[in-house]
Amino acid sequence: MDGGRITGTIAGTLIKTAILIVMVFGIYKMAIGAYEFGYRVFAEPAMSEEPGITISVSITDDMDTMAVGKLLQSKGLIRDARLFYVQEIVSEYKDKIQPGIFELKTSMTAEEILAVLGASAENAAEETQE
């Protein structure tokens, strides 16, 4: 083997190793991020301690869950609208957010907020069963 060929082989191996290291690091970072997001879906704390600040929120018929999440985030009731969207999907309140004006507190968790926003749907379901 000549010197150029050996140098090319070593350079190719180093480049492949560097690419592999970058890929492994990227996958690791994505896995950590996915785990943290998944953990937050079920364990995200309220924005503040009790008693919290009461904030009035108006939900309209044309708002989907993401729009509601963005509104709640802009009002300081939740940290992340995307997280709220996923929390709504995996909760018992999926597709139960009702339009109206709601009094929410910064000391409420997303689950508690969803319970309030879906309360009229729960009451309507109970009334039809009676």
N, C-alpha and C positions, 0 to 999 in steps of 0.2 A: 504494500500500500504506500502511496506517496503522501507527503505531508498535507497537501491540500484536501485530499479525500478524508484524512483523519480529522482535520480541522472542521470540515463540513459535517461529518458525522457527529462530532462533539457539539457543534453549534446547533444542529438539528435536535439532538437529545436535550440540550439545555432549553431550547425554545419550547419543545413539547412539555418538559417538566414545568416550566414557568406557566404555560397555559393551563396545565392540570392543576397547579397550585391556585391560580386565579379562579378557576371553575369551582374547586372545592371550597374556597373561601366564600365565593358568591352563593353557593348552595347553602353553606352554613349560615350566612347572614339572612338569607331568605327563610330558612327554617326557624331561626330565632325570632324573626319578625312575625311569622305565621303563628308560632306558639304564643307569643305575647299578645297578639290580636285575639286569638282564640281564648286565651285566659281572660282577657278583658271583657269578652262577650258575657261571661258569667260572673265576673268578680269586680266589675268597674264600680268604684265607690261614688257616692253623691258628690256634687261640686263643693258642698260646704257641710259643716256640722249643724246639728239641730240648734235652733229652730229654723234657720235658713231665712232667705228673703222670698217673699211671695211675689210672683210675677204672673201677670195676666197674659194669656196666649190665645190667639184667635185662629182656629183651624177651619178652613173652608172645604167645601165639597170637592173642589178641583185639585186639592193637595194630595200627592202620593206620600208614601212613607219617607222617602228621601227628602222631599220638600219640608215635611214636618220636622225631620231631623235637623235640617239646615236652619229652620226657624228656631228650634230649641237651642241649637248651638249658638246662634247669634244672640239669643236672650240670656246666655250664660247658664242654662239649665243642664246641658250635657257638654262633654268635651269633644265628641267626634260624631258627626252626622252619619258617616259610613258605619261606624260601630253601632249606632242606634238602629240603623236599617237592618243589620244582621240580628241584633237583639230582638227586634220586632218579629223577624221571620221565625226564630226559634222559640218564641214565647207562646203562651196560650192566647195571646191577644193578636195573633196574626190576622190581618185584614179586618180588625175590629175598631180601628181608630175612627171616631165619629167627628163630624163638624161641630163647632160650637166655640164658646169662650170658656176657657178653663183657668183656674187659679192653681198654679203649680209653685212648688218651693224648691230652692236650690239645694235643700237637704234631702230631696227625694232621689232615689236611684232610678235608673231607666225602667226597671220593672214596675216600680211604683207609679211612674209617669204613665207608662202604658196602661196600667190598671185604671187610672183616672180617665185617660183619653178613650178607653174602650168601655167605660162603665155604662154608658147609655146603651151600648150594644148588648152587654150582659143583662141589663134590666129588661130590655125588650125581649130577649130570648126567654127569660124567666116568666115574663107576663104571658107570652104565647103558650107556654107549657101549662099554665094554670087553668 
